[in-house]
Amino acid sequence: MSARETILKRLRERADGALSAPDSDFSVVTGRGWSLEERLARFERWIGSVHGEVIHVTADDWTGALATLLVDKGVRRLALGKRHPVAAEARHALADAEVELVDVDRDIEQWQREQFESVDAGLTSTRGAIAETGSLWLWPTPDEPRLISLVPPLHIAVLDAATLEDTFFDVMERHEWADGMPTNALLISGPSKTADIEQTLAYGVHGPRELVVIVRHAMAADSHDTRPEA
């Protein structure tokens, strides 16, 4: 008897009648009930486990933290969009900084070599994050194409603390994905189960060598749940 037949035989013997799926228990995927502080702590711990760096700032001074970060990391050319509020604020704040702002709303064929060879960092917004897994979720657009979070050696992602959810299920529920699954949602930097050396190789081959998440807080000490409605 093959292994497949053995397994099926045991399943049939254990079943009282026809085989059927068990009732869903959504408590295993949602209902964590974590406070904002707990979500932030879990998110930071998990994203740190895959070599991500987190910087906490208030919403009013995040561009100052960005400018300091660019100097500390030696970024000379920063790729970013134009229309998204995150990109627009960054462009305004960095207008007189010693960093070249690289436009990304171009056909990839026009600047493919430039993107791979001379861009030091890419800046993107995020739509939110998942505390349970330490994952960011992005929604790439022509103004913020996928490649600026993938190709440059440094990816800088701006996350509003209020958009953190407990689990992936909570993200789907809050944004009503059951009514229309998004086609362009992107999850990045979840926890890795590989060894440290494999993590390093994965970042070097399949994505940026460094990931920095700038977490913007509505207040200096954000102590209550202020997640916006979907």
BAFI-3210 file (N, C-alpha, C; in Angstrom, 3 decimals, decimal comma, padded with zeros to 6 digits):
// residues 230
n [1|2|3|4|5|6|7|8|9|10|11|12|13|14|15|16|17|18|19|20|21|22|23|24|25|26|27|28|29|30|31|32|33|34|35|36|37|38|39|40|41|42|43|44|45|46|47|48|49|50|51|52|53|54|55|56|57|58|59|60|61|62|63|64|65|66|67|68|69|70|71|72|73|74|75|76|77|78|79|80|81|82|83|84|85|86|87|88|89|90|91|92|93|94|95|96|97|98|99|100|101|102|103|104|105|106|107|108|109|110|111|112|113|114|115|116|117|118|119|120|121|122|123|124|125|126|127|128|129|130|131|132|133|134|135|136|137|138|139|140|141|142|143|144|145|146|147|148|149|150|151|152|153|154|155|156|157|158|159|160|161|162|163|164|165|166|167|168|169|170|171|172|173|174|175|176|177|178|179|180|181|182|183|184|185|186|187|188|189|190|191|192|193|194|195|196|197|198|199|200|201|202|203|204|205|206|207|208|209|210|211|212|213|214|215|216|217|218|219|220|221|222|223|224|225|226|227|228|229|230]
n.u [000,856|000,565|002,008|000,174|-002,270|-002,306|-002,562|-005,079|-006,682|-006,468|-007,648|-010,274|-011,007|-011,027|-013,053|-016,474|-018,429|-018,999|-016,083|-015,315|-014,664|-013,480|-015,397|-014,919|-012,708|-012,320|-010,875|-008,288|-007,031|-007,671|-008,766|-006,871|-006,620|-004,658|-003,052|-002,087|000,553|001,441|001,142|003,029|005,404|005,547|005,621|008,043|009,868|009,670|010,270|012,781|014,065|014,684|016,605|015,655|015,349|013,986|012,648|011,317|009,153|007,498|004,623|004,971|007,696|008,932|010,211|012,524|013,852|014,173|015,951|018,229|018,733|019,408|021,824|023,342|023,407|024,767|023,480|023,216|021,667|018,275|015,468|012,112|008,520|006,125|003,479|002,164|001,383|003,483|005,791|005,615|005,885|008,442|009,984|009,636|010,843|013,437|014,421|016,578|018,592|021,639|021,215|020,330|017,230|015,524|013,442|010,774|008,661|008,880|009,260|010,488|012,441|013,747|015,334|016,536|019,201|020,338|018,805|019,592|022,307|023,086|021,377|020,927|019,013|015,536|012,404|009,307|005,773|003,571|000,743|000,050|000,692|001,517|001,253|001,562|003,279|005,295|005,217|005,185|002,720|002,330|001,145|001,848|002,097|001,956|003,199|004,635|006,384|006,910|009,620|011,183|011,189|012,535|014,913|017,005|019,817|019,064|015,981|013,586|010,841|007,799|005,701|002,555|001,784|-000,805|-001,928|-001,294|-002,193|-003,457|-003,347|-002,992|-005,486|-007,063|-006,335|-007,407|-010,110|-010,676|-010,246|-012,027|-011,514|-012,761|-014,848|-013,661|-010,835|-007,648|-005,406|-002,838|-001,587|001,160|003,187|005,898|009,052|008,411|008,772|011,629|012,409|014,807|018,381|020,788|022,829|021,575|019,505|020,956|021,987|019,579|018,582|020,597|020,381|017,683|016,480|016,623|019,664|019,412|016,750|014,785|012,369|010,385|008,480|005,627|004,141|001,064|001,082|003,591|003,672|001,926|-000,816|-003,226|-005,710|-005,817|-006,531|-007,398|-010,609|-011,484]
n.v [-001,193|002,196|005,302|007,386|006,018|004,804|006,977|008,002|005,827|005,795|008,246|007,765|005,771|007,178|008,941|009,619|009,775|011,065|012,715|015,979|019,514|021,091|023,242|026,756|028,594|031,630|032,781|032,014|033,545|036,183|038,771|039,359|041,614|043,443|046,268|049,527|050,004|047,381|046,289|047,827|047,096|044,346|044,368|045,771|044,037|041,711|042,636|043,507|041,097|040,255|041,945|044,545|048,086|050,370|053,580|055,851|058,582|061,790|062,828|065,412|065,904|064,092|064,389|065,688|063,688|061,962|063,427|063,452|060,712|060,177|061,514|060,119|057,583|058,051|058,701|059,797|059,938|059,815|057,941|058,636|059,226|061,674|062,588|061,352|062,120|061,551|061,476|064,061|065,716|064,973|065,794|068,570|069,123|068,344|069,989|071,792|070,214|068,251|066,149|064,307|064,248|061,716|061,226|058,940|058,369|057,330|055,543|052,285|051,419|053,709|054,417|052,229|051,221|053,314|053,174|050,737|051,071|053,592|054,704|055,353|054,958|054,196|055,715|055,078|055,210|053,501|051,312|050,191|047,954|044,736|043,463|040,900|039,472|041,198|042,571|044,815|046,438|047,409|049,450|049,485|051,963|053,820|056,176|055,369|053,016|049,420|048,729|050,673|050,003|047,713|047,564|049,633|049,793|050,584|050,709|052,950|053,131|054,659|054,631|054,978|054,895|054,442|052,795|050,204|046,799|043,940|041,308|039,647|038,866|040,787|043,051|042,401|042,289|044,882|046,459|045,421|043,343|041,031|041,764|042,603|041,569|042,964|043,720|044,553|044,673|044,511|042,585|042,908|042,087|040,263|038,001|035,879|032,448|031,407|030,800|033,142|033,738|033,082|034,921|037,275|036,816|036,687|039,305|040,610|039,573|039,445|041,824|045,044|045,818|047,054|047,966|050,527|051,600|054,302|055,218|056,972|058,843|060,051|061,601|062,555|060,652|058,148|056,699|055,432|053,661|054,672|053,993|054,658|054,687|052,375]
n.w [000,000|-000,904|000,398|000,150|-000,060|002,417|004,156|003,350|004,007|006,813|007,392|006,545|008,324|010,701|010,375|011,097|009,250|006,018|004,839|005,923|006,023|009,027|011,245|010,899|012,952|013,798|015,772|015,743|013,913|014,254|016,557|018,518|020,085|020,905|022,394|021,094|021,819|022,285|019,726|018,302|019,621|019,066|016,258|015,812|017,028|015,435|012,838|013,272|013,606|011,098|010,328|009,946|010,506|012,829|013,213|015,421|015,261|015,574|013,732|012,865|012,656|010,968|008,506|009,164|010,543|008,414|006,761|008,399|008,510|005,840|005,612|007,531|006,374|004,094|001,698|-001,543|-003,813|-004,094|-004,787|-005,491|-005,430|-006,658|-006,310|-004,110|-000,692|001,163|-000,474|-001,561|000,716|001,517|-000,682|-000,524|001,955|001,488|-000,421|-000,352|000,467|000,404|-001,498|-004,315|-005,865|-007,323|-010,019|-010,391|-012,007|-014,669|-017,747|-017,332|-019,080|-019,763|-017,652|-016,500|-016,193|-014,748|-012,404|-011,306|-010,958|-009,897|-007,992|-004,637|-002,622|-002,011|-001,453|000,039|000,681|003,003|003,319|005,648|008,434|009,915|013,023|014,121|012,457|011,779|009,336|006,576|004,552|001,248|-001,480|-004,511|-007,094|-010,229|-009,452|-007,257|-007,949|-007,823|-008,044|-006,747|-004,133|-004,164|-005,751|-005,135|-002,832|-000,278|001,328|002,328|004,279|005,059|007,745|009,239|012,605|013,467|011,569|012,002|012,271|014,089|012,886|009,658|008,778|010,037|008,575|006,052|006,732|007,739|005,495|003,761|001,901|001,154|-000,411|-002,670|-003,802|-003,611|-006,317|-006,270|-003,831|-001,618|000,391|002,576|004,100|006,177|008,968|008,837|008,400|007,886|008,186|009,588|007,721|005,362|005,357|004,972|002,419|001,015|001,210|-000,176|-002,749|-003,533|-002,823|-001,107|000,688|003,077|005,247|006,402|008,586|009,045|011,590|012,062|014,580|015,832|018,087|020,487|022,501|021,861|023,030|022,697|020,769|017,558|014,995|011,663|010,058|007,489]
ca.u [000,000|001,367|001,847|-001,071|-003,383|-002,299|-003,115|-006,511|-007,329|-006,552|-008,644|-011,602|-011,277|-011,259|-014,249|-017,747|-019,215|-018,245|-015,067|-015,705|-013,772|-013,977|-015,930|-013,884|-012,556|-011,566|-010,053|-006,879|-006,448|-008,035|-009,197|-005,767|-006,961|-003,474|-003,043|-001,164|001,918|001,767|001,323|004,305|006,498|005,618|006,073|009,463|010,646|009,721|010,979|014,183|014,628|015,185|017,564|015,031|015,601|012,788|012,862|010,048|009,122|006,160|004,253|005,413|009,142|009,464|011,121|013,813|014,480|014,562|017,149|019,335|018,986|020,091|023,213|023,993|023,580|025,550|022,637|023,417|020,593|017,086|014,361|010,808|007,444|005,833|002,114|001,754|001,757|004,799|006,799|005,529|006,477|009,878|010,574|009,655|011,801|014,793|014,692|017,895|019,533|022,677|020,831|019,626|015,936|015,404|012,055|010,536|007,502|009,399|009,282|011,654|013,475|014,458|016,295|016,811|020,598|020,520|018,167|020,355|023,716|023,474|020,407|021,356|017,890|014,187|011,464|007,915|004,768|003,001|-000,673|-000,129|001,618|000,914|002,048|001,803|004,365|006,300|005,165|004,623|002,031|002,393|000,266|002,591|001,374|002,920|003,933|005,518|006,485|007,462|011,070|011,936|011,306|013,221|016,215|018,065|020,355|018,367|014,563|013,048|009,385|007,155|004,528|001,790|001,550|-002,234|-002,377|-000,907|-003,247|-002,954|-003,085|-003,319|-006,938|-007,616|-006,134|-008,405|-011,441|-010,830|-010,268|-013,100|-010,967|-013,686|-015,723|-012,858|-009,439|-006,755|-004,489|-001,505|-001,078|002,490|003,684|007,354|009,824|007,898|009,838|012,252|012,727|016,104|019,530|021,256|023,580|020,618|018,810|021,844|022,016|018,277|018,502|021,529|020,016|016,273|015,935|017,611|020,520|018,940|015,374|014,536|010,960|010,122|007,131|005,120|003,138|000,239|001,540|004,894|003,412|000,633|-001,165|-004,541|-005,945|-006,342|-006,538|-008,465|-011,571|-011,100]
ca.v [000,000|003,414|006,234|008,118|005,129|004,597|008,183|008,052|004,763|006,224|009,316|007,176|005,030|008,122|009,743|008,975|009,751|011,667|013,666|017,378|020,477|021,515|024,593|027,779|029,254|032,814|033,251|031,700|034,520|037,546|038,890|039,440|042,669|044,111|047,732|050,086|049,771|045,974|046,107|048,426|046,292|043,099|044,695|046,120|042,852|040,789|043,196|043,526|039,752|040,106|043,029|045,833|049,137|051,173|054,900|056,421|060,043|062,356|063,142|066,762|066,038|062,910|064,747|065,986|062,388|061,455|064,144|062,945|059,343|060,202|061,896|059,020|056,440|058,463|058,680|060,947|059,963|059,205|057,756|058,799|059,712|063,111|062,944|060,870|063,080|061,237|061,937|065,518|066,310|064,716|066,678|069,940|069,214|068,066|070,846|072,413|069,238|067,789|064,847|064,438|063,576|061,026|060,992|057,520|058,219|057,199|054,169|051,602|051,308|054,982|054,633|050,938|051,136|054,316|052,677|049,627|051,367|054,858|055,162|054,859|054,610|054,442|056,110|054,772|055,186|052,178|051,369|049,703|046,903|043,630|043,276|039,487|038,944|042,203|042,802|046,032|046,214|048,546|049,399|050,177|052,713|054,437|057,204|054,637|051,669|048,347|048,633|051,561|049,324|046,448|047,648|050,372|049,064|051,002|051,040|053,705|053,027|055,528|053,935|055,645|053,935|054,162|051,836|048,851|045,865|042,765|040,171|039,818|038,764|042,090|043,940|042,053|042,628|046,333|047,061|044,773|042,631|039,970|042,322|042,880|041,311|043,876|043,060|045,140|044,758|043,913|042,339|042,816|042,018|039,423|037,258|034,826|031,241|030,923|031,157|034,512|033,894|033,045|036,204|038,260|036,550|037,014|040,748|041,040|039,092|039,636|043,070|045,972|045,340|047,672|048,444|051,408|051,988|055,506|055,094|058,291|058,833|061,254|062,371|062,098|059,421|057,672|055,651|054,862|053,134|055,741|053,524|055,283|053,808|052,030]
ca.w [000,000|-000,989|001,512|-000,068|000,263|003,864|004,779|003,061|004,773|008,203|007,466|006,433|009,554|011,794|010,108|011,421|008,025|004,927|005,271|005,729|006,671|010,339|011,325|011,028|014,241|013,433|016,886|015,483|012,992|014,613|017,931|019,453|021,049|021,421|022,422|020,112|022,303|022,052|018,286|017,918|020,170|018,313|014,906|015,828|017,356|014,314|011,686|013,664|013,487|009,728|010,105|009,683|011,496|013,058|013,799|015,872|015,179|015,510|012,352|012,521|012,429|010,298|007,413|009,782|010,783|007,098|006,333|009,217|008,077|004,549|005,878|008,253|005,477|002,934|000,501|-002,432|-004,806|-003,506|-005,722|-004,842|-006,272|-006,631|-005,959|-002,796|000,351|001,734|-001,419|-001,690|001,923|001,485|-001,687|000,003|003,051|001,004|-001,577|-000,224|001,026|-000,513|-002,024|-005,580|-005,864|-008,608|-010,408|-010,700|-012,892|-016,026|-018,258|-016,783|-020,108|-019,847|-016,562|-015,869|-015,780|-013,685|-011,192|-010,748|-010,751|-009,266|-006,998|-003,325|-001,747|-002,492|-000,396|-000,269|001,736|003,260|003,636|007,005|008,855|010,647|014,238|014,396|011,638|011,475|007,895|006,002|003,282|000,348|-002,629|-005,569|-008,116|-011,147|-008,714|-006,348|-008,541|-007,000|-008,120|-005,853|-002,841|-004,398|-006,412|-004,430|-001,674|000,940|001,203|003,451|004,245|006,038|008,287|010,292|013,694|013,595|010,560|012,410|012,627|014,801|012,007|008,245|008,675|010,413|007,422|005,032|007,223|007,845|004,161|003,017|000,757|000,744|-001,449|-003,853|-003,478|-004,343|-007,246|-006,224|-002,465|-001,519|001,745|002,584|005,347|007,242|009,643|008,047|009,157|007,443|009,020|009,406|006,479|004,261|005,366|004,357|000,992|000,435|001,045|-001,200|-004,071|-003,861|-002,320|-000,547|001,773|004,314|005,311|007,536|008,684|009,836|012,151|012,439|015,633|015,840|019,235|020,972|023,256|021,348|023,991|022,480|019,433|016,690|013,627|010,874|009,427|006,115]
c.u [000,894|001,113|000,535|-002,268|-003,479|-002,925|-004,619|-007,266|-007,510|-007,578|-010,062|-011,988|-011,603|-012,538|-015,510|-018,625|-018,360|-017,245|-015,534|-014,735|-014,344|-014,546|-014,797|-013,886|-011,686|-010,733|-008,580|-006,239|-006,777|-008,377|-008,070|-006,037|-005,764|-003,671|-002,066|000,279|002,350|001,974|002,674|005,480|006,660|006,139|007,574|010,332|010,776|010,487|012,462|014,850|015,121|015,976|016,930|015,312|014,352|013,171|011,497|010,136|007,678|005,881|004,788|006,888|009,751|010,433|012,493|014,577|014,947|015,854|018,380|019,732|019,773|021,563|023,964|024,295|024,389|024,778|022,838|022,299|019,427|015,974|013,037|009,791|007,276|004,481|001,675|002,203|003,127|005,903|006,807|006,157|007,986|010,569|010,675|010,744|013,242|015,211|016,090|018,946|020,531|022,394|020,033|018,345|015,668|013,939|011,865|009,380|007,953|009,309|010,580|012,779|014,306|015,512|016,638|018,248|020,884|019,966|019,012|021,770|024,004|022,448|020,762|020,202|016,574|013,282|010,057|007,038|004,418|001,515|-000,932|000,909|000,871|001,798|002,452|003,020|005,466|006,368|004,612|003,746|001,941|001,401|000,963|001,677|002,400|003,754|004,914|005,659|007,195|008,985|011,797|011,990|012,138|014,662|017,275|018,558|019,706|016,919|014,124|011,534|008,799|005,835|003,858|001,426|000,088|-002,738|-001,930|-002,145|-002,626|-002,488|-003,416|-004,823|-007,602|-007,454|-007,203|-009,803|-011,657|-010,973|-011,220|-012,600|-011,880|-014,609|-014,968|-011,381|-008,539|-005,785|-003,057|-000,959|000,215|002,898|005,196|007,877|009,102|009,039|010,349|012,582|014,077|017,198|019,985|021,980|022,649|019,803|019,660|021,889|020,698|018,138|019,412|021,088|018,609|015,687|017,023|018,428|020,047|017,490|015,234|013,070|010,856|008,675|006,684|004,003|002,364|000,626|002,867|004,759|002,021|000,184|-002,551|-004,712|-006,574|-006,371|-007,700|-009,434|-011,141|-011,862]
c.v [001,246|004,306|007,006|007,270|004,877|005,779|008,254|007,004|005,184|007,339|008,753|006,438|005,956|008,914|008,950|008,845|010,309|012,682|015,085|018,267|020,864|022,918|025,581|028,357|030,472|033,359|032,952|032,712|035,960|037,597|038,932|040,505|043,376|045,623|048,227|049,855|048,327|045,702|046,641|047,581|044,998|043,344|044,953|044,902|041,928|041,367|043,334|042,177|039,468|041,341|044,345|046,807|050,007|052,478|055,473|057,942|060,506|062,749|064,494|066,844|064,866|063,265|065,151|064,704|061,771|062,106|063,650|061,541|059,316|060,576|060,743|057,833|056,798|058,433|059,959|061,076|059,149|059,142|057,850|059,343|061,212|063,422|062,480|061,872|062,814|061,754|063,459|066,219|066,139|065,633|068,112|070,095|069,076|068,960|071,449|071,468|068,797|066,354|065,080|063,621|063,017|060,741|059,532|057,300|058,227|055,748|053,515|051,513|052,581|055,147|053,348|050,860|052,100|053,791|051,593|050,031|052,627|055,442|054,524|054,369|054,905|054,746|055,768|055,016|053,733|052,359|050,901|048,651|045,886|043,308|041,822|038,942|039,952|042,527|044,184|045,626|047,513|048,358|050,156|050,814|053,243|055,526|056,594|053,201|050,685|048,384|049,564|051,010|048,060|046,614|048,412|049,613|049,425|051,334|051,738|053,713|053,869|054,901|054,785|054,612|053,525|053,129|050,413|048,028|044,668|041,683|040,518|039,739|040,105|043,109|043,676|042,474|044,137|046,979|046,340|044,075|041,505|040,454|042,621|042,733|042,247|043,101|043,528|045,289|043,965|043,793|042,212|042,688|041,330|038,655|036,129|033,639|030,658|031,354|032,563|034,693|033,885|034,322|037,248|038,072|036,938|038,512|041,206|040,684|039,520|040,947|043,940|045,350|045,872|048,099|049,292|051,826|053,205|055,437|056,459|058,139|060,156|062,186|061,798|060,804|058,951|056,492|055,063|054,479|054,221|055,286|054,153|054,250|053,541|052,922]
c.w [000,000|000,219|001,382|000,342|001,763|004,585|004,575|003,868|006,225|008,375|007,423|007,717|010,716|011,597|010,442|010,179|006,906|005,471|004,985|006,473|008,031|010,279|011,527|012,437|014,019|014,589|016,657|014,555|013,359|016,096|018,944|020,523|021,643|021,432|021,365|020,535|022,060|020,573|017,840|018,388|019,380|016,897|014,882|016,124|016,147|013,137|011,993|013,510|012,079|009,320|009,668|010,819|011,612|013,743|014,161|015,876|015,328|014,068|011,916|012,157|011,668|009,182|007,947|010,062|009,469|006,627|007,093|008,782|006,775|004,714|006,528|007,338|004,218|001,632|-000,298|-003,464|-004,259|-004,544|-004,969|-005,827|-006,162|-006,008|-004,582|-001,731|000,972|000,817|-001,533|-000,486|001,924|000,485|-001,185|001,059|002,570|-000,157|-001,536|000,340|-000,041|-000,948|-003,298|-005,531|-007,265|-008,895|-010,831|-011,665|-014,355|-016,453|-017,824|-017,806|-020,205|-018,754|-015,818|-015,354|-014,637|-012,366|-010,518|-010,344|-009,936|-008,299|-005,656|-002,458|-002,440|-001,300|-000,830|000,952|002,016|003,527|005,061|007,318|009,700|011,843|014,431|013,655|011,350|010,001|007,582|004,819|002,511|-000,789|-003,765|-006,603|-009,114|-010,471|-007,718|-006,860|-007,623|-006,949|-007,161|-004,425|-002,953|-004,867|-005,623|-003,204|-000,347|000,607|002,472|003,312|005,368|006,458|009,352|011,354|013,776|012,593|010,867|012,762|013,342|013,841|010,565|008,030|009,016|009,291|006,376|005,457|007,240|006,471|003,210|001,758|000,302|-000,373|-002,735|-003,522|-004,275|-005,221|-007,078|-004,809|-002,358|-000,060|001,687|004,009|006,489|007,870|008,754|008,936|008,730|008,400|008,693|008,083|005,278|004,198|004,655|002,850|000,333|000,223|-000,087|-002,603|-004,463|-003,362|-001,726|000,570|003,109|004,164|006,565|007,490|009,591|010,297|012,661|013,467|015,603|016,968|019,686|021,750|022,899|022,185|023,781|021,018|018,578|015,246|012,870|010,349|007,988|005,131]
res [m|s|a|r|e|t|i|l|k|r|l|r|e|r|a|d|g|a|l|s|a|p|d|s|d|f|s|v|v|t|g|r|g|w|s|l|e|e|r|l|a|r|f|e|r|w|i|g|s|v|h|g|e|v|i|h|v|t|a|d|d|w|t|g|a|l|a|t|l|l|v|d|k|g|v|r|r|l|a|l|g|k|r|h|p|v|a|a|e|a|r|h|a|l|a|d|a|e|v|e|l|v|d|v|d|r|d|i|e|q|w|q|r|e|q|f|e|s|v|d|a|g|l|t|s|t|r|g|a|i|a|e|t|g|s|l|w|l|w|p|t|p|d|e|p|r|l|i|s|l|v|p|p|l|h|i|a|v|l|d|a|a|t|l|e|d|t|f|f|d|v|m|e|r|h|e|w|a|d|g|m|p|t|n|a|l|l|i|s|g|p|s|k|t|a|d|i|e|q|t|l|a|y|g|v|h|g|p|r|e|l|v|v|i|v|r|h|a|m|a|a|d|s|h|d|t|r|p|e|a]
***
